[in-house]
């Protein structure tokens, strides 16, 4: 039986990868919130400082965590941002791209927090 997850997440992907293991999905969500989210937030400052090497490293390192947390639609956008960073697009364009993606991230964070709590009650 599939876990009762918010449809804003890629429930199909999460079910395919983790099945009905509420505890592992909870761990994945919590890891995204505690590790990947702060690294994502640090990316804007790196772009603003034009620290392209570090920005590329951060975005490359966190990219898989979006998929793992069922944020596959955001992952595609992060991948596009990574390409733009590697192609050394204009700093302002990179910041605008980041901010556009960040709106999606900020929208999904409360959902991940809520789902992590809900899954903790199921586990």
N, C-alpha and C positions, 0 to 999 in steps of 0.2 A: 504494500500500500504506500503510495506517495505521501511525502510529508505535506502538511497543509501550509504552504508557503505563499507569501504575497506575490501576486502575478506580475508585479513590477520587476521581479527577479526572473532570471531564465530558469524557471522551474523544471522544464524539460531537461536542460543540461545538468542541473543539480541532482535530479533524480537519476539520470543516466550514470553519473559519476559516483554519487554517494549513496544511492538507493534510499532506504528509509532510515538511515543512521542519523538520528537527530543530534547525537553528541558530536559527531565529526563535523556536521554542518555548522553547529554552534561554534565549535573551535575555529573553523574557517572564517566565519563572520567576525568573531572576536579578534582574530589575528589581523584581519583586514582593517578593522577599526583601530587597533592599538599599534600596528606597525606600518601598514601600507598607507593609511590615511595621513598620518603626520608626514611621511615621506612625500606623498602627493602634494600636501600643502607647502612643503619646503621648495617645491619645484618653481613656483612663481618667483621667489626671490632669486633663485639661481639664474632664471631667464633674465630677470631685470638687471642683474649684475653682469650679464653676458658671459657667465661661466658655462659655456656650451658643453665642455667635456663632462663636467659634473652633472649638468642637466640631462645630458644624454644617458649617463650612467644611471641616474635616479629613475628616469622614465623607463629605461630598459629593465631595470630591476623590479619595478612594481607592476609592470604590464601583465605578467601572468596572474597576479593576485586578483585582478579584475575578473578574469575568466573563472578562477577558482571560486570566487564569491558569487558567481551567477550574474555578473555584470557584463555579459558578453557584448551588449550594444555599446557600452562605454569603452570596453576594451578596444573595439575597432577605432574609436575616436582617439584613444590614447596612442594607438599604433600610428595613426596619421600624424599626430603631434610629434611622435618620435622621429618620423621621416622628415618632418619640417625642421626639427632641431638638427638632425644630421645634415640636412641640406643648407643649414645656416641661413634660414629665412630671416627677414628683418625682425629685430627684437620686438617691436610693437605688434607685428603680425603674430608672433609666437605668444605674446601675452594675451592678445585677443583670443587666440585659439584655446589657450589654457583656460581663460575665464569662461568661455562658452562650454567647455567640458566640465569645468568646476560647478556650473549650475546644475548639471546632471548629477554630479557627485554629491553636492549638498542636498539635493532632493532625495537621494537614495540612502544617505547616512541614517536618518531616523528610522527608515524601514529596516535596515540591517540591525540597528540597535534593538528595535522591537522584536524582530524575528529571533535574535540571539536569546533574548529573555524568554520568549515563547518556547523555543527549542530546549532551553534549560529546564523548563517545567515538564517537557515531554521525556527528557532523558532519564 
